[in-house]
Structures are given as C-alpha cells and as structure tokens.
Amino acid sequence: MGGIRREKWKRHCSNPPCGRYRISDPAAKTALAEKTETLKQRLHRIAGSHRDARFASSLAAEDMVITDLIAGENLNIGIFTLDTGLLHTETLNLLDRLGRAYPHLRIKRFRPVREDADRYVESKGRFAFYDSVEARRECCRIRKIEPLNRAIAGADAWLTGQRREQSATRTELPFAEYDAGRGIGKYNPIFDWSEHDVWAYILANNVPYNDLYRQGFPSIGCDPCTRPVKAGEDIRAGRWWWEGRNSKECGLHK
C-alpha cells in the first residue's frame, strides 16, 4: 500500500504554477505588503518577548514565508525541522537548497531515536501505520512528537506555521496560545494567511519551496503517508488518506 503512482492523480488546481497566484493589481500588492508587515511585527514581538523562541518548520510553503522573514529581519528565533527518516527526497533536497539560499541561517535537524524506530518496525512491521489509527499515531509519536519535545526542551516559546484555512480542526486557531503540556508559550504567527497569500509572497520574493507542490501535493508529510490530491479535494485529503476525515493530525499540536 506504500507505493503510490503519482501520475494517476490530477494536479491540485491551486499548485504554484497556476497564474492566479501572481499578483499585478496595485491594490492586491498593497494588501500583501500590509499583511507581510503585520507578520514581521508579530515575529519581532515574539523575538523580543522571549529569551529562547524556536520555530518548528515542517518545510511547508507557509513555513518558508516565516523562514524568509526570520532570515531577512535577522531575528533571534531558532529554526529546526523534524527529519522523521521517512521524508520525501524532494523535502530533503529543499533543506540543501535552503542552506544555499540562507547561508547565515542554521536549521537544526532532529531525528527519532533510532532504537525506538527500529523496535517499532521489528515488532509491528515496516508499514504497520496503515493497519490502524493507533499504530499510525504510535509511529508519529516516535518519529515526530518525541523529537519535537527534544527540539524545544529549554525554550520558553515555540512557533508553528499553522493556518486556520488548513483544516476543520484549525478554524479557531489563535495567534498566541499556551502549550500546557510543555509549559511554554506557543505562537501561530501566520494563522490568518490564506493559501493565496502564502504563494503570492513566495512567488513575489523568490522564496524556495518544495518541488512536490508542483506534483499535486498541497500538504506534505512523510513519504508513505502523503499522496497527491485530486482537483477539488481538501488540501489535507492526501495526508493519511486511508483514515477518516477526523484524524488528519499527527499529535504535535494537541
């Protein structure tokens, strides 16, 4: 079940090659500039209010916007990503490209504990996450949640690239919240941006992005757990597609 032939799936109609993302109208450019300035102010506020704020980048498009602004504004916000060991080749290639685009920026990688990942495969099977929601969440715990906890240990705040528009579970997402489980502040600085806003910024500022977006992936996770979506489908329909609609989260944002 792990091998998905991508060419069978129609490209998502809102992929970056679509012309509707490029803005030329002066009013639209002004609106994007205002939104960008607001996002800059939020990031400056976070950096100025915390001794050690860290941004959890999934390397998604919205995360590239935040990364570009952290780099451009030279903000004291650390950046890390979770290398689950199951990422697409295109995602790993993006990390290399980011190193060239932002040579002064260090993006730390946090990987799962190898013994835990090996034990999961040996006891349950390499693709056990297809068998049940519980087995999939256990895989996410090993490859994402435990590394995340290590990545933000000692920080007094962390940032995400979550947006309200991304899924039904995020429609009430606030700018700032308290992560009670970890005892620190949590920020979603780009929470009110639309998909159009994100891509308009990326294209206007030549920001690097994952090549998978050109192949019909509007939401990108681990290779075995993500597939392209059909035109008109929800942007997270390709995540854990064998599960029900109400389980499209990995547990990082409880």
C-alpha positions as CSV (number, residue, x, y, z in Angstrom):
1,M,0.0,0.0,0.0
2,G,3.0,2.3,0.4
3,G,3.8,2.7,-3.3
4,I,1.7,5.4,-4.8
5,R,1.9,6.1,-8.6
6,R,1.7,9.9,-8.5
7,E,0.9,10.2,-12.2
8,K,-2.5,8.7,-11.6
9,W,-3.6,11.8,-9.6
10,K,-4.6,15.1,-11.1
11,R,-2.6,18.0,-10.0
12,H,-4.3,20.2,-7.4
13,C,-5.7,23.1,-9.3
14,S,-4.1,25.6,-6.9
15,N,-0.5,24.5,-7.4
16,P,2.1,27.3,-7.6
17,P,2.4,27.1,-11.4
18,C,-1.2,28.4,-11.6
19,G,-1.1,32.0,-12.8
20,R,-3.7,33.2,-10.2
21,Y,-1.0,33.3,-7.5
22,R,1.0,36.0,-9.2
23,I,-0.4,39.4,-8.3
24,S,-0.1,42.5,-10.5
25,D,-3.0,44.6,-9.3
26,P,-1.7,47.5,-7.1
27,A,-4.4,47.0,-4.5
28,A,-3.5,43.3,-4.2
29,K,0.2,44.2,-3.9
30,T,-0.6,46.7,-1.2
31,A,-2.8,44.2,0.7
32,L,0.0,41.6,0.6
33,A,2.6,44.2,1.8
34,E,0.3,45.1,4.7
35,K,-0.1,41.5,5.7
36,T,3.6,41.0,5.4
37,E,4.3,44.0,7.7
38,T,1.9,42.6,10.2
39,L,3.6,39.2,10.2
40,K,7.0,40.9,10.6
41,Q,5.7,42.8,13.6
42,R,4.4,39.6,15.2
43,L,7.8,37.9,14.7
44,H,9.6,40.9,16.2
45,R,7.2,40.8,19.2
46,I,7.9,37.1,19.7
47,A,11.6,37.5,19.4
48,G,11.6,40.5,21.8
49,S,9.4,38.8,24.4
50,H,11.3,35.6,24.8
51,R,14.9,34.6,25.6
52,D,14.7,31.5,23.6
53,A,11.9,31.1,20.9
54,R,12.2,28.3,18.4
55,F,10.4,27.8,15.1
56,A,9.3,24.3,14.2
57,S,9.5,24.3,10.4
58,S,7.8,21.5,8.6
59,L,9.3,23.0,5.4
60,A,5.8,23.6,4.1
61,A,5.1,26.7,2.0
62,E,3.9,28.8,4.9
63,D,6.9,27.8,6.9
64,M,9.1,29.1,4.0
65,V,7.4,32.5,4.4
66,I,8.3,32.6,8.1
67,T,11.8,31.4,7.5
68,D,12.4,34.1,4.8
69,L,11.2,36.8,7.3
70,I,13.3,35.4,10.2
71,A,16.3,35.5,7.9
72,G,15.6,38.8,6.3
73,E,14.9,40.6,9.6
74,N,17.8,38.8,11.3
75,L,15.6,37.8,14.2
76,N,16.7,35.9,17.3
77,I,14.4,32.9,16.6
78,G,16.0,29.5,16.3
79,I,14.7,27.2,13.5
80,F,14.5,23.4,13.5
81,T,12.9,20.7,11.5
82,L,11.9,17.1,12.2
83,D,13.7,14.6,10.0
84,T,11.5,11.6,10.5
85,G,13.6,9.3,8.4
86,L,10.7,8.9,6.0
87,L,10.7,12.3,4.3
88,H,10.4,12.6,0.5
89,T,13.6,13.1,-1.4
90,E,12.2,16.4,-2.6
91,T,11.9,17.6,1.0
92,L,15.5,16.7,1.8
93,N,16.6,18.5,-1.3
94,L,14.8,21.6,-0.1
95,L,16.9,21.6,3.0
96,D,20.0,21.6,0.9
97,R,18.6,24.5,-1.2
98,L,17.8,26.5,2.0
99,G,21.4,26.2,3.1
100,R,22.4,27.9,-0.2
101,A,19.6,30.5,-0.1
102,Y,20.2,31.5,3.5
103,P,23.9,30.7,4.2
104,H,23.9,32.5,7.5
105,L,20.9,30.6,8.8
106,R,21.2,27.3,10.7
107,I,18.3,24.9,10.6
108,K,18.8,22.2,13.1
109,R,17.5,18.7,12.3
110,F,16.0,16.4,15.0
111,R,15.7,12.8,14.2
112,P,13.8,9.9,16.0
113,V,15.7,7.7,18.5
114,R,16.9,5.0,16.2
115,E,16.3,2.2,18.7
116,D,12.7,3.2,19.1
117,A,12.1,3.4,15.4
118,D,13.8,0.0,14.8
119,R,11.8,-1.6,17.6
120,Y,8.5,-0.3,16.1
121,V,9.4,-1.9,12.7
122,E,10.6,-5.1,14.2
123,S,7.6,-5.6,16.4
124,K,4.8,-4.3,14.2
125,G,6.2,-4.2,10.6
126,R,7.6,-1.5,8.4
127,F,4.1,-0.3,7.2
128,A,2.2,-1.0,10.4
129,F,0.9,2.6,10.4
130,Y,-1.6,1.5,7.6
131,D,-3.2,-1.0,10.0
132,S,-4.9,1.3,12.5
133,V,-5.1,4.9,13.7
134,E,-3.4,3.7,16.9
135,A,-0.4,2.2,15.1
136,R,-0.1,5.3,12.9
137,R,-0.1,7.6,15.9
138,E,2.5,5.5,17.6
139,C,4.7,5.9,14.6
140,C,4.1,9.7,14.7
141,R,4.9,9.7,18.4
142,I,8.3,8.1,17.7
143,R,9.2,10.0,14.6
144,K,7.7,13.4,15.4
145,I,6.4,14.0,18.9
146,E,9.4,12.7,20.8
147,P,11.9,14.6,18.6
148,L,9.8,17.7,18.9
149,N,9.9,17.5,22.7
150,R,13.7,17.3,22.5
151,A,13.8,20.2,19.9
152,I,12.0,22.6,22.2
153,A,13.5,21.5,25.5
154,G,14.8,24.5,27.3
155,A,12.9,27.0,25.1
156,D,10.4,29.4,26.6
157,A,8.3,29.6,23.4
158,W,7.8,27.8,20.1
159,L,6.3,28.8,16.8
160,T,4.4,26.9,14.1
161,G,3.3,27.6,10.6
162,Q,-0.3,26.5,11.2
163,R,-3.0,28.4,9.4
164,R,-6.8,28.5,10.1
165,E,-7.5,27.7,6.5
166,Q,-5.6,24.4,6.5
167,S,-8.3,22.1,8.1
168,A,-11.5,21.9,10.0
169,T,-9.6,21.4,13.3
170,R,-7.7,24.7,12.9
171,T,-10.5,27.2,12.1
172,E,-10.3,28.8,15.6
173,L,-6.5,28.8,15.7
174,P,-5.3,31.9,17.6
175,F,-2.1,33.9,17.2
176,A,-0.9,33.1,20.7
177,E,-1.7,30.2,23.0
178,Y,-0.3,28.3,25.9
179,D,1.2,24.8,25.4
180,A,0.1,23.4,28.8
181,G,1.6,20.0,28.1
182,R,5.1,21.5,27.7
183,G,4.6,24.5,29.9
184,I,5.6,27.2,27.4
185,G,4.1,29.7,25.0
186,K,3.1,28.7,21.5
187,Y,2.6,31.1,18.6
188,N,1.0,30.7,15.2
189,P,2.1,33.9,13.5
190,I,0.8,33.1,10.1
191,F,-2.6,31.8,11.3
192,D,-4.7,34.3,9.3
193,W,-3.0,34.0,5.9
194,S,-4.7,32.3,3.1
195,E,-3.1,29.8,0.7
196,H,-3.2,32.6,-1.9
197,D,-1.4,35.0,0.5
198,V,1.3,32.4,1.1
199,W,2.0,31.7,-2.6
200,A,1.8,35.3,-3.6
201,Y,4.5,36.1,-1.2
202,I,6.7,33.1,-2.2
203,L,6.4,34.0,-5.9
204,A,6.9,37.7,-5.4
205,N,10.0,37.2,-3.3
206,N,11.6,34.1,-5.0
207,V,11.4,32.0,-1.8
208,P,12.5,28.4,-2.2
209,Y,9.7,25.8,-1.9
210,N,9.3,22.1,-2.1
211,D,9.1,20.7,-5.6
212,L,6.3,18.3,-4.5
213,Y,3.9,21.3,-4.7
214,R,4.3,21.1,-8.5
215,Q,3.3,17.4,-8.4
216,G,-0.1,17.8,-6.8
217,F,0.9,17.8,-3.1
218,P,-0.8,20.8,-1.3
219,S,0.1,19.3,2.1
220,I,3.3,17.4,2.6
221,G,4.3,14.9,5.3
222,C,6.2,11.7,5.3
223,D,6.6,9.8,2.0
224,P,4.5,6.7,2.9
225,C,1.7,8.8,4.5
226,T,1.2,11.6,1.8
227,R,-0.1,11.4,-1.7
228,P,-1.2,14.0,-4.3
229,V,-4.9,15.1,-4.2
230,K,-7.5,15.3,-6.8
231,A,-8.7,18.6,-8.1
232,G,-11.4,20.0,-5.7
233,E,-10.3,17.8,-2.7
234,D,-9.5,19.3,0.7
235,I,-5.8,20.3,0.9
236,R,-5.2,17.7,3.6
237,A,-7.0,14.9,1.9
238,G,-3.7,13.4,0.9
239,R,-2.5,13.1,4.5
240,W,-3.1,9.6,5.9
241,W,-5.7,9.2,3.2
242,W,-6.7,5.7,4.4
243,E,-8.1,7.1,7.6
244,G,-11.3,9.0,8.3
245,R,-11.6,12.8,7.8
246,N,-11.4,13.5,11.6
247,S,-8.0,12.0,12.2
248,K,-5.8,14.2,10.0
249,E,-3.4,15.3,12.7
250,C,-0.2,13.7,14.0
251,G,-0.5,14.9,17.6
252,L,2.1,17.6,17.5
253,H,-0.4,20.3,18.2
254,K,-2.6,18.9,21.0
